[in-house]
Amino acid sequence: MKVVIDRIEGDLAVMLISDNEEISLDIPINYLPLGAKAGDYFDITFTPDPQSRITAQERTKELLKELTKDNDPNQTNFKL
C-alpha cells in the first residue's frame, strides 16, 4: 500500500493512503526515516504475526486466571 506524507503536525506525520486520500494515518515521525517530509511516498506492508497473537492470548488467560483465582472458578467475577 502506498502512502504519502500530507503534512507534519508536531511529532506526527499525517499520511494519506494514495489510492484513497480520504483515509489518513497519524504516524509518530520517529518511526519514519530521518529527513522524511511532506510529499514523500512510502510503501507499507502488513505481515501477519500469529505467534504474537498466541502470546497475547496466553497472557490474557493468565491475567484472567490471576484476577479470578480466589473468587470465581467460572472466571466471570473479577477482583479489582
Backbone hydrogen bonds, N-H to C=O, Kabsch-Sander energy under -0.5 kcal/mol:
donor,donor_aa,acceptor,acceptor_aa,energy
3,V,42,F,-2.6
4,V,16,L,-2.3
5,I,40,D,-2.5
6,D,4,V,-0.7
6,D,14,V,-2.9
7,R,14,V,-1.4
9,E,12,L,-3.0
10,G,8,I,-0.5
12,L,9,E,-2.0
13,A,27,I,-3.3
14,V,7,R,-3.0
14,V,12,L,-0.6
15,M,13,A,-0.8
15,M,25,L,-3.4
16,L,4,V,-2.8
17,I,20,N,-0.5
17,I,23,I,-2.1
18,S,2,K,-2.4
20,N,17,I,-0.8
23,I,20,N,-2.1
24,S,22,E,-0.5
25,L,15,M,-2.9
27,I,13,A,-2.5
27,I,25,L,-0.7
29,I,11,D,-2.8
31,Y,28,P,-2.2
32,L,29,I,-1.5
36,A,33,P,-2.0
39,G,5,I,-3.1
40,D,37,K,-2.2
42,F,3,V,-2.6
44,I,1,M,-3.1
47,T,45,T,-0.5
52,S,49,D,-0.5
53,R,49,D,-1.4
54,I,50,P,-2.3
55,T,51,Q,-2.5
56,A,52,S,-2.4
57,Q,53,R,-2.4
58,E,54,I,-2.5
59,R,55,T,-2.3
60,T,56,A,-2.3
61,K,57,Q,-2.3
62,E,58,E,-2.2
63,L,59,R,-2.4
64,L,60,T,-2.5
65,K,61,K,-2.4
66,E,62,E,-2.3
67,L,63,L,-2.5
68,T,64,L,-1.6
69,K,65,K,-0.8
71,N,68,T,-0.6
72,D,68,T,-1.9
75,Q,72,D,-1.5
79,K,67,L,-1.4
80,L,78,F,-0.5
